[in-house]
Protein backbone atom coordinates (compact mmCIF):
# COMPACT_ATOMS: atom_id res chain seq x y z
CA UNK A 1 0.00 0.00 0.00
CA UNK A 2 1.34 3.35 -1.00
CA UNK A 3 0.42 6.66 0.73
CA UNK A 4 -0.35 9.54 -1.51
CA UNK A 5 0.52 13.02 -0.22
CA UNK A 6 -2.19 15.51 -0.99
CA UNK A 7 -1.42 19.22 -0.82
CA UNK A 8 -3.86 20.62 1.69
CA UNK A 9 -4.51 24.33 2.07
CA UNK A 10 -3.07 25.83 5.26
CA UNK A 11 -5.26 25.66 8.33
CA UNK A 12 -6.04 29.38 8.55
CA UNK A 13 -8.78 28.82 11.12
CA UNK A 14 -6.30 27.18 13.48
CA UNK A 15 -3.85 30.04 13.07
CA UNK A 16 -6.54 32.56 13.93
CA UNK A 17 -7.46 30.57 17.04
CA UNK A 18 -3.79 30.62 18.08
CA UNK A 19 -3.53 34.36 17.46
CA UNK A 20 -6.70 34.94 19.49
CA UNK A 21 -5.33 32.86 22.37
CA UNK A 22 -2.04 34.73 22.18
CA UNK A 23 -3.84 38.09 22.32
CA UNK A 24 -5.91 36.94 25.30
CA UNK A 25 -2.76 35.75 27.08
CA UNK A 26 -0.99 39.03 26.39
CA UNK A 27 -3.98 41.05 27.55
CA UNK A 28 -4.07 38.98 30.74
CA UNK A 29 -0.40 39.87 31.30
CA UNK A 30 -1.16 43.54 30.57
CA UNK A 31 -3.99 43.49 33.12
CA UNK A 32 -1.70 41.85 35.69
CA UNK A 33 1.02 44.45 35.08
CA UNK A 34 -1.57 47.23 35.35
CA UNK A 35 -2.72 45.85 38.70
CA UNK A 36 0.93 45.81 39.84
CA UNK A 37 1.24 49.41 38.67
CA UNK A 38 -1.79 50.34 40.78
CA UNK A 39 -0.28 48.63 43.82
CA UNK A 40 3.08 50.35 43.34
CA UNK A 41 1.46 53.74 42.68
CA UNK A 42 -0.63 53.42 45.82
CA UNK A 43 2.57 52.69 47.75
CA UNK A 44 4.31 55.67 46.11
CA UNK A 45 6.91 53.55 44.29
CA UNK A 46 6.97 55.69 41.16
CA UNK A 47 10.21 54.26 39.75
CA UNK A 48 8.60 50.82 39.76
CA UNK A 49 5.46 52.23 38.13
CA UNK A 50 7.61 53.67 35.36
CA UNK A 51 9.40 50.34 34.82
CA UNK A 52 6.09 48.46 34.73
CA UNK A 53 4.64 51.00 32.29
CA UNK A 54 7.52 50.36 29.87
CA UNK A 55 6.86 46.61 30.12
CA UNK A 56 3.13 47.13 29.63
CA UNK A 57 3.64 49.35 26.58
CA UNK A 58 5.69 46.64 24.87
CA UNK A 59 3.05 44.01 25.61
CA UNK A 60 0.28 46.22 24.25
CA UNK A 61 2.23 47.05 21.12
CA UNK A 62 2.92 43.39 20.44
CA UNK A 63 -0.66 42.40 21.18
CA UNK A 64 -2.19 44.89 18.78
CA UNK A 65 0.37 44.41 16.04
CA UNK A 66 -1.33 41.01 15.55
CA UNK A 67 -4.83 42.48 15.38
CA UNK A 68 -6.33 41.73 11.97
CA UNK A 69 -10.02 42.26 12.53
CA UNK A 70 -12.44 43.39 15.19
CA UNK A 71 -11.56 41.99 18.61
CA UNK A 72 -13.57 39.18 20.11
CA UNK A 73 -16.01 39.85 22.93
CA UNK A 74 -13.52 38.50 25.47
CA UNK A 75 -10.78 40.81 24.23
CA UNK A 76 -13.19 43.75 24.19
CA UNK A 77 -14.07 43.02 27.84
CA UNK A 78 -10.38 42.81 28.74
CA UNK A 79 -9.83 46.18 27.07
CA UNK A 80 -12.73 47.69 29.01
CA UNK A 81 -11.16 46.39 32.23
CA UNK A 82 -7.81 47.80 31.19
CA UNK A 83 -9.39 51.21 30.58
CA UNK A 84 -11.07 51.09 34.00
CA UNK A 85 -7.77 50.18 35.73
CA UNK A 86 -5.99 52.89 33.77
CA UNK A 87 -8.52 55.47 34.98
CA UNK A 88 -7.83 54.39 38.56
CA UNK A 89 -4.11 54.74 37.94
CA UNK A 90 -4.59 58.23 36.49
CA UNK A 91 -6.58 59.22 39.60
CA UNK A 92 -3.74 58.03 41.84
CA UNK A 93 -1.19 59.95 39.76
CA UNK A 94 -3.31 63.12 39.91
CA UNK A 95 -3.66 62.82 43.67
CA UNK A 96 0.09 62.24 44.08
CA UNK A 97 0.85 65.23 41.87
CA UNK A 98 -1.52 67.46 43.86
CA UNK A 99 -0.03 66.18 47.12
CA UNK A 100 3.52 66.83 45.90
CA UNK A 101 2.54 70.34 44.83
CA UNK A 102 0.95 71.03 48.23
CA UNK A 103 4.00 69.62 50.02
CA UNK A 104 6.29 71.80 47.90
CA UNK A 105 4.17 74.87 48.74
CA UNK A 106 4.25 74.06 52.47
CA UNK A 107 8.00 73.48 52.33
CA UNK A 108 8.50 76.84 50.60
CA UNK A 109 6.36 78.60 53.24
CA UNK A 110 8.27 76.94 56.08
CA UNK A 111 11.58 77.91 54.49
CA UNK A 112 10.45 81.53 54.09
CA UNK A 113 9.30 81.60 57.72
CA UNK A 114 12.61 80.15 58.90
CA UNK A 115 14.55 82.69 56.81
CA UNK A 116 12.43 85.56 58.16
CA UNK A 117 12.99 84.34 61.71
CA UNK A 118 16.75 83.95 61.27
CA UNK A 119 17.00 87.47 59.75
CA UNK A 120 15.28 88.84 62.84
CA UNK A 121 17.86 87.32 65.19
Rosetta constraint file for C-alpha pairs under 8 A:
AtomPair CA 11 CA 15 HARMONIC 6.60 0.50
AtomPair CA 12 CA 16 HARMONIC 6.27 0.50
AtomPair CA 13 CA 17 HARMONIC 6.31 0.50
AtomPair CA 14 CA 18 HARMONIC 6.27 0.50
AtomPair CA 15 CA 19 HARMONIC 6.17 0.50
AtomPair CA 16 CA 20 HARMONIC 6.05 0.50
AtomPair CA 17 CA 21 HARMONIC 6.18 0.50
AtomPair CA 18 CA 22 HARMONIC 6.06 0.50
AtomPair CA 19 CA 23 HARMONIC 6.14 0.50
AtomPair CA 19 CA 66 HARMONIC 7.25 0.50
AtomPair CA 20 CA 24 HARMONIC 6.20 0.50
AtomPair CA 21 CA 25 HARMONIC 6.09 0.50
AtomPair CA 22 CA 26 HARMONIC 6.10 0.50
AtomPair CA 22 CA 63 HARMONIC 7.85 0.50
AtomPair CA 23 CA 27 HARMONIC 6.01 0.50
AtomPair CA 23 CA 63 HARMONIC 5.47 0.50
AtomPair CA 23 CA 64 HARMONIC 7.84 0.50
AtomPair CA 23 CA 66 HARMONIC 7.79 0.50
AtomPair CA 23 CA 75 HARMONIC 7.69 0.50
AtomPair CA 24 CA 28 HARMONIC 6.09 0.50
AtomPair CA 24 CA 74 HARMONIC 7.78 0.50
AtomPair CA 24 CA 75 HARMONIC 6.31 0.50
AtomPair CA 25 CA 29 HARMONIC 6.36 0.50
AtomPair CA 26 CA 30 HARMONIC 6.15 0.50
AtomPair CA 26 CA 59 HARMONIC 6.46 0.50
AtomPair CA 26 CA 60 HARMONIC 7.61 0.50
AtomPair CA 26 CA 63 HARMONIC 6.21 0.50
AtomPair CA 27 CA 31 HARMONIC 6.07 0.50
AtomPair CA 27 CA 59 HARMONIC 7.87 0.50
AtomPair CA 27 CA 60 HARMONIC 7.46 0.50
AtomPair CA 27 CA 63 HARMONIC 7.31 0.50
AtomPair CA 27 CA 75 HARMONIC 7.57 0.50
AtomPair CA 27 CA 78 HARMONIC 6.74 0.50
AtomPair CA 27 CA 79 HARMONIC 7.80 0.50
AtomPair CA 28 CA 32 HARMONIC 6.20 0.50
AtomPair CA 28 CA 78 HARMONIC 7.65 0.50
AtomPair CA 29 CA 33 HARMONIC 6.11 0.50
AtomPair CA 29 CA 59 HARMONIC 7.83 0.50
AtomPair CA 30 CA 34 HARMONIC 6.05 0.50
AtomPair CA 30 CA 56 HARMONIC 5.68 0.50
AtomPair CA 30 CA 59 HARMONIC 6.52 0.50
AtomPair CA 30 CA 60 HARMONIC 7.01 0.50
AtomPair CA 30 CA 82 HARMONIC 7.93 0.50
AtomPair CA 31 CA 35 HARMONIC 6.20 0.50
AtomPair CA 31 CA 78 HARMONIC 7.78 0.50
AtomPair CA 31 CA 81 HARMONIC 7.79 0.50
AtomPair CA 31 CA 82 HARMONIC 6.08 0.50
AtomPair CA 32 CA 36 HARMONIC 6.30 0.50
AtomPair CA 33 CA 37 HARMONIC 6.12 0.50
AtomPair CA 33 CA 52 HARMONIC 6.47 0.50
AtomPair CA 33 CA 53 HARMONIC 7.98 0.50
AtomPair CA 33 CA 55 HARMONIC 7.96 0.50
AtomPair CA 33 CA 56 HARMONIC 6.43 0.50
AtomPair CA 34 CA 38 HARMONIC 6.27 0.50
AtomPair CA 34 CA 52 HARMONIC 7.79 0.50
AtomPair CA 34 CA 53 HARMONIC 7.89 0.50
AtomPair CA 34 CA 56 HARMONIC 7.40 0.50
AtomPair CA 34 CA 82 HARMONIC 7.52 0.50
AtomPair CA 34 CA 85 HARMONIC 6.87 0.50
AtomPair CA 34 CA 86 HARMONIC 7.35 0.50
AtomPair CA 35 CA 39 HARMONIC 6.32 0.50
AtomPair CA 35 CA 85 HARMONIC 7.29 0.50
AtomPair CA 36 CA 40 HARMONIC 6.12 0.50
AtomPair CA 36 CA 52 HARMONIC 7.73 0.50
AtomPair CA 37 CA 41 HARMONIC 5.90 0.50
AtomPair CA 37 CA 48 HARMONIC 7.58 0.50
AtomPair CA 37 CA 49 HARMONIC 5.10 0.50
AtomPair CA 37 CA 52 HARMONIC 6.32 0.50
AtomPair CA 37 CA 53 HARMONIC 7.40 0.50
AtomPair CA 37 CA 89 HARMONIC 7.58 0.50
AtomPair CA 38 CA 42 HARMONIC 6.02 0.50
AtomPair CA 38 CA 49 HARMONIC 7.94 0.50
AtomPair CA 38 CA 85 HARMONIC 7.84 0.50
AtomPair CA 38 CA 88 HARMONIC 7.60 0.50
AtomPair CA 38 CA 89 HARMONIC 5.73 0.50
AtomPair CA 39 CA 43 HARMONIC 6.32 0.50
AtomPair CA 40 CA 44 HARMONIC 6.12 0.50
AtomPair CA 40 CA 45 HARMONIC 5.08 0.50
AtomPair CA 40 CA 46 HARMONIC 6.96 0.50
AtomPair CA 40 CA 48 HARMONIC 6.60 0.50
AtomPair CA 40 CA 49 HARMONIC 6.02 0.50
AtomPair CA 41 CA 45 HARMONIC 5.69 0.50
AtomPair CA 41 CA 46 HARMONIC 6.04 0.50
AtomPair CA 41 CA 49 HARMONIC 6.24 0.50
AtomPair CA 41 CA 89 HARMONIC 7.38 0.50
AtomPair CA 41 CA 92 HARMONIC 6.79 0.50
AtomPair CA 41 CA 93 HARMONIC 7.36 0.50
AtomPair CA 42 CA 92 HARMONIC 6.84 0.50
AtomPair CA 45 CA 49 HARMONIC 6.46 0.50
AtomPair CA 46 CA 50 HARMONIC 6.17 0.50
AtomPair CA 47 CA 51 HARMONIC 6.35 0.50
AtomPair CA 48 CA 52 HARMONIC 6.10 0.50
AtomPair CA 49 CA 53 HARMONIC 6.03 0.50
AtomPair CA 50 CA 54 HARMONIC 6.41 0.50
AtomPair CA 51 CA 55 HARMONIC 6.51 0.50
AtomPair CA 52 CA 56 HARMONIC 6.04 0.50
AtomPair CA 53 CA 57 HARMONIC 6.02 0.50
AtomPair CA 54 CA 58 HARMONIC 6.49 0.50
AtomPair CA 55 CA 59 HARMONIC 6.45 0.50
AtomPair CA 56 CA 60 HARMONIC 6.16 0.50
AtomPair CA 57 CA 61 HARMONIC 6.09 0.50
AtomPair CA 58 CA 62 HARMONIC 6.15 0.50
AtomPair CA 59 CA 63 HARMONIC 6.01 0.50
AtomPair CA 60 CA 64 HARMONIC 6.15 0.50
AtomPair CA 61 CA 65 HARMONIC 6.02 0.50
AtomPair CA 62 CA 66 HARMONIC 6.90 0.50
AtomPair CA 63 CA 67 HARMONIC 7.14 0.50
AtomPair CA 67 CA 71 HARMONIC 7.48 0.50
AtomPair CA 71 CA 75 HARMONIC 5.80 0.50
AtomPair CA 71 CA 76 HARMONIC 6.08 0.50
AtomPair CA 72 CA 76 HARMONIC 6.14 0.50
AtomPair CA 73 CA 77 HARMONIC 6.16 0.50
AtomPair CA 74 CA 78 HARMONIC 6.26 0.50
AtomPair CA 75 CA 79 HARMONIC 6.15 0.50
AtomPair CA 76 CA 80 HARMONIC 6.24 0.50
AtomPair CA 77 CA 81 HARMONIC 6.25 0.50
AtomPair CA 78 CA 82 HARMONIC 6.12 0.50
AtomPair CA 79 CA 83 HARMONIC 6.15 0.50
AtomPair CA 80 CA 84 HARMONIC 6.26 0.50
AtomPair CA 81 CA 85 HARMONIC 6.18 0.50
AtomPair CA 82 CA 86 HARMONIC 5.99 0.50
AtomPair CA 83 CA 87 HARMONIC 6.19 0.50
AtomPair CA 84 CA 88 HARMONIC 6.50 0.50
AtomPair CA 85 CA 89 HARMONIC 6.25 0.50
AtomPair CA 86 CA 90 HARMONIC 6.15 0.50
AtomPair CA 87 CA 91 HARMONIC 6.25 0.50
AtomPair CA 88 CA 92 HARMONIC 6.39 0.50
AtomPair CA 89 CA 93 HARMONIC 6.25 0.50
AtomPair CA 90 CA 94 HARMONIC 6.10 0.50
AtomPair CA 91 CA 95 HARMONIC 6.17 0.50
AtomPair CA 92 CA 96 HARMONIC 6.11 0.50
AtomPair CA 93 CA 97 HARMONIC 6.04 0.50
AtomPair CA 94 CA 98 HARMONIC 6.13 0.50
AtomPair CA 95 CA 99 HARMONIC 6.03 0.50
AtomPair CA 96 CA 100 HARMONIC 6.01 0.50
AtomPair CA 97 CA 101 HARMONIC 6.14 0.50
AtomPair CA 98 CA 102 HARMONIC 6.17 0.50
AtomPair CA 99 CA 103 HARMONIC 6.04 0.50
AtomPair CA 100 CA 104 HARMONIC 6.04 0.50
AtomPair CA 101 CA 105 HARMONIC 6.21 0.50
AtomPair CA 102 CA 106 HARMONIC 6.16 0.50
AtomPair CA 103 CA 107 HARMONIC 6.03 0.50
AtomPair CA 104 CA 108 HARMONIC 6.12 0.50
AtomPair CA 105 CA 109 HARMONIC 6.24 0.50
AtomPair CA 106 CA 110 HARMONIC 6.13 0.50
AtomPair CA 107 CA 111 HARMONIC 6.08 0.50
AtomPair CA 108 CA 112 HARMONIC 6.17 0.50
AtomPair CA 109 CA 113 HARMONIC 6.14 0.50
AtomPair CA 110 CA 114 HARMONIC 6.08 0.50
AtomPair CA 111 CA 115 HARMONIC 6.09 0.50
AtomPair CA 112 CA 116 HARMONIC 6.06 0.50
AtomPair CA 113 CA 117 HARMONIC 6.08 0.50
AtomPair CA 114 CA 118 HARMONIC 6.10 0.50
AtomPair CA 115 CA 119 HARMONIC 6.12 0.50
AtomPair CA 116 CA 120 HARMONIC 6.38 0.50
AtomPair CA 117 CA 121 HARMONIC 6.69 0.50
